[in-house]
């Protein structure tokens, strides 16, 4: 599941087709993760829900503060406490992902689902 998302899931089991954010259990992933891609046999009947979920993901990514490049001090502290296995230096992307692993996991998952649905038509703000 970490790399490939959730399995294609029957929308009747979770009432995905009639998704309502007010009543949908907050502990469950958004229905779009269960539909997984436009190739899913359930996508046609759940398209409205999937589109709403994709809009939510884009809005969340545009409003996130997770995309922040670390300061030189943060990079130095990271390298000092996490030596590179080859004795070299970590690149900024590696350090950023290492520093923000949990958030990075969810951001990568969201970017992957947006890629599958052809919705990577926006720029994510990166704070410097």
N, C-alpha and C positions, 0 to 999 in steps of 0.2 A: 504494500500500500504506500510506503514512503516514496517510492520512485514512480509508481504507476497509478496513483490515486485509488479510489474506491472501486469495487467491482460494479459492473453495469447492474443496476438494481431495479426490480419491478416497481414502477411508480405507484401501483395500487397498495403495496405494503405500507408505505409511509404517507399515502395520500399526496404525493408530490404534485400531481396534476392540479390539485386545488390548493396549492401552497398559499398560506397566509402568514406573513411574518409575525402577526400578533398572536397567533396560536401555535405556530410551528415550534417544537421543542428547541430551546436555545442551545442545548448540549449536542444536538445533531449537526453534522456538516450541512451546508446549504445543499438543496436538492441537485444543483448542477454537478456536484461532485459525484453523485450516484448515477447521473445520466452519462457523464464523462466526455462525450464528444458528439458531434453532429452525426456520426456513423451509428450511434446507438439506435436500436430498434424502438426505444421509448422516446427518442427526441421529438418526433413529429407531434405526439400528443402532449408533450410537456414543454413545447417551445416557448410559450408565454412565460412560464415559470423560469425557465433557463435564461431567457432574455432579462428578466427582472434580476435574477441572481448575478448575471454578468455585469449589469449596470451597478449593482451594489459593490461588487469586487472592484470595478474601475474607480468608483467614488471613494472607496476605502483606500486604495493604493494612492490616489491623488492627494488624499488627506493625511497620509501617514508621515510620521517624522522618523521612520526607521532608516530612510536613505540618507545617511549622514556620513561623510568621510571622516575617519578619525583624525584627531590632531596629531602633530608630530610626537607630542608627549605620550598620547595614548598608544601610538604605534610602537614607540620605544619600550613602553611598559609591557605591551603584548609580546614583543620579541624577547624581552628579558625573561618573562615568565613562561614562554612557550618557544623554546629554541627550535629552529627549523631542522627537520630530520637530516637534511643533507649538509648542514652547517652553513647554508646560505641565508639569504634574507627573504622574509615573507613579502609577497606583493600586497598592495593596498587592498585588492579585492579579497584575497585570502584572509587578511587581518580583519576586514570589515565583517566578513561572514563568520569568522571565528568569534569576534566580539559580540555579534548579534545572532547567534546560532538559532535560537528559538524563533525570533522574528523572521530571520532569513528563510527558515523552513517554510513558514506560511506564505511569505512573499513569493518564493520560488514556486510553491504549489499553485498560487493564484495566477502567476504569470504563465505557468504551463497550461492551466485550464483556459485562460484567455487565448493563448496561442492555438489551442485545439479548435476554438470557435472563431478564429480569425478576428479577434478583438484587440490586438496589440496596436491600435491606431492612436496612441496618445503617448505623451512623454511624462515619465515619472520624475518628480522634482528631486534633485539631489542637493542636500544642504552641505555647504563647505565650511 
